[in-house]
Amino acid sequence: MFKANPYAKKTEIKGNLVVVLEGKLEGRNLQLITPISRALLKGEIHELILTDEEGAKPGVKVQAIAYLGFFEVTTGGVMVSGDELFLHNQLIGTVAGFDETHMPNHLNIVIKVPERKSGVELGAELGMELICRQKNNQG
């Protein structure tokens, strides 16, 4: 309903990998929900899925994916489409949107990346820190 993102300032979300995944699919058919944000609570576990599809954004279907892993939220907050995701201090990509296929068990968080690589291909390790922050956020 907003013409611009209404999230002027927000805290970082932090977490640690509890599962590293390997695998890619071409026809995953993830339906990204229309809302641009989801609240993530401390202690929740969610899945990170990577896509390099052009046009991946809230309200569209995503087909080509790679599985990164699952992470446990250590510092909760509100995740918004366009936020940047860092793994072990390296920028992975930006939040494209959310798929609720497995809710209430976990949320699929789809990340737009330049190149689809699985968690194994990225060198991800258990316990690595994830940080999700607002793009161009100085705080």
Secondary structure, 3 states (H helix, E strand, C coil): CCCCCCCCCCCCEEEEEEEECCCEECCCCEECCCCCEEEECCCCEEEEEEECCCCCCCCCEECCEEEEEEEEEEECEEEECCCEEEECCEEEEEEEEEECCCCCCCCEEEEECCCCCCCCCCCCCCCCEEEEECCCCCC
